[in-house]
Amino acid sequence: MHSIHAMLVIDMQVGLFEGNPPRHDADGVVRRINEVAKNVRATGGIVIFIQHEDDGGSRRGTKGWEILPSLEGWMAIP
């Protein structure tokens, strides 16, 4: 039996990391996500990015809705 493993990355968007107060250890969180995602991909798994959308600063198509540019290996699917 073949198994597929996946990693979900949820709400790692520009709008959730801008402003005050800054997010605690944001650089460390991004670094750890990138490390785990790299390992998941190296073993044949997939990494799925989920984006939150609301009526505030995280509307589809806005800068705040975009995935953090420091996260590696994501691509938009329309």
Secondary structure, DSSP 8 states (H G I E B T S, - for coil): -----EEEEES-BHHHHSSSS--TTHHHHHHHHHHHHHHHHHTT-EEEEE----SSS--TTSGGGSB-TTS-S-----
